[in-house]
């Protein structure tokens, strides 16, 4: 099993920045990719960004390209999402998830952290 714990959410004004962290523990070697997702009220969950643990392969949703940066620190088994130039529409609960070798799916999820962007 893999446990994921997010932190770093909060309230920020539009145009501001936040850095989310996702600390992984347990059998992290059974996973190869970390994804950040978000879900706003009344909307479906969407993927924001993903990265493999080596940090060499990344993906960004069009809505966050140029504003968000995903990274990993393998020594700490932690992934980060640096969010700059935040917009009102970035308000959501943000989740990190780990994709496992066994299924190729995001089998492990954190509890989520709230990000609220105010005007």
SULKA-V557061 format. One record per residue. RES is the residue in one letter. SS is DSSP state (2 for helix, 1 for strand, 0 for the rest). D_CENTER is the distance of its C-alpha to the mean C-alpha in Angstrom with 1 decimal. Layout:
res=[RES;RES]
ss=[SS;SS]
d_center=[D_CENTER;D_CENTER]
This chain:
res=[X;X;X;X;X;X;X;X;X;X;X;X;X;X;X;X;X;X;X;X;X;X;X;X;X;X;X;X;X;X;X;X;X;X;X;X;X;X;X;X;X;X;X;X;X;X;X;X;X;X;X;X;X;X;X;X;X;X;X;X;X;X;X;X;X;X;X;X;X;X;X;X;X;X;X;X;X;X;X;X;X;X;X;X;X;X;X;X;X;X;X;X;X;X;X;X;X;X;X;X;X;X;X;X;X;X;X;X;X;X;X;X;X;X;X;X;X;X;X]
ss=[0;1;1;1;1;1;1;0;0;1;1;1;1;0;0;0;0;1;1;1;1;1;1;1;1;1;0;2;2;2;1;1;1;1;1;1;1;1;1;0;0;0;0;0;0;1;1;1;1;1;1;1;0;0;0;0;0;1;1;1;0;0;0;0;0;0;0;1;1;1;1;1;1;2;2;2;0;1;1;1;1;1;1;0;0;0;0;2;2;2;0;1;1;1;1;1;1;1;1;1;0;0;0;0;0;1;1;1;1;0;0;0;1;1;1;1;1;1;0]
d_center=[19.1;15.7;14.3;10.7;10.7;8.2;10.1;10.7;10.8;14.3;16.8;17.2;19.8;19.3;19.1;17.5;14.5;11.8;9.7;7.0;7.6;7.0;10.7;12.0;15.7;18.4;19.0;16.1;18.6;18.6;15.2;14.5;11.1;7.5;5.4;2.6;5.6;7.8;11.4;14.1;17.6;19.7;17.3;15.7;12.1;10.8;8.4;7.0;6.6;7.4;9.5;12.3;13.0;15.7;13.6;16.2;14.7;12.0;11.4;10.7;11.8;15.1;14.2;11.9;13.8;15.5;13.6;10.0;9.7;7.5;9.6;10.7;13.6;15.4;18.0;15.8;13.7;10.6;7.5;6.7;5.6;9.1;10.0;13.8;16.4;14.7;16.6;17.8;16.1;12.6;13.5;11.7;10.1;6.4;5.6;4.4;7.4;9.9;12.5;16.0;19.0;21.2;20.0;17.7;15.4;12.3;14.5;12.6;10.3;9.6;11.5;9.2;9.6;11.7;11.5;15.0;16.5;20.3;23.1]
